[in-house]
Amino acid sequence: MDSIKLIFVVLPGLFLVLGLILAALSLAASLRRKRSMAGWSEAAATVTGNLHGKDGPGSNGRDRFAPSYEFDDAGGKRWLGQSDSYSQDQAVIGQSIAVRYNPANPAESTLPVFFVARGRLATGLILVLFGAGAITMFGSLSW
């Protein structure tokens, strides 16, 4: 009978561990992106257009947009860029936005956003809550 008790504690424990792993992976990707842009410079850019799409993991079949922009580097040279961060709202053409660019290669630029894979993070947190709740519930039972 003790093996049955063990199953009711170990199985939710697996959900807990899986949830922690998913949440950690979601945050790790964001921190890696932030660290890779640590030495980049910031510049004011002007929106020149919007890339439109419906595909990808963040869209869920809805419209999503990424602004195209132009900016001047520290030397005064003009560069064109395309954001790799999509949102549900279109940027207004002619609007001034902040961008970050690699001073060693200004062709590398993006919006200075910190994003998290929300679907993965939400799934991870749900699994953590389920696992912790089930361990607490089944662990407190005295069969």
C-alpha positions, 0 to 999 in steps of 0.5 A: 500500500505504501507504493500507492502513496508514493505514486500519489506524491511522485507523480505530482512531483514530476508535474512540479519539476516539469513546470519549473523547467518550462518557467526557467526556459522561458526566462532564460531565453529572455535573459540571454537576449538581454545579456547579448545586447548589453554593450549595444548603443541606443538611438532614436529611430523613425518608423518607416513601415510595419511587417505584417504576419499571422504565423509564428508561435506568438500570433495564435492566428491573429495579426501581428506587426513588427516595425521597420525603421531608420536610425543614425548611428553615433557617426551620423551614418543612416541605417535601416532596421527591422524589429524582431519583436512582434506586437498586436499594434501597428507602429505609426509611420513617422513616429519616433521610437527607441532602438538598440544597435550593435556599435560594431555592426549597426546593421544589427538592431532591434527594439529594446524590449524584454519579452518572455515566452508567455505561453511556456511561462503560463503552462509552467506556472500552472504545472507548478501550482498543480504539482505543489497543490497535489503534493500538499493534498496527497502528502497530508493524507494519512492513509 
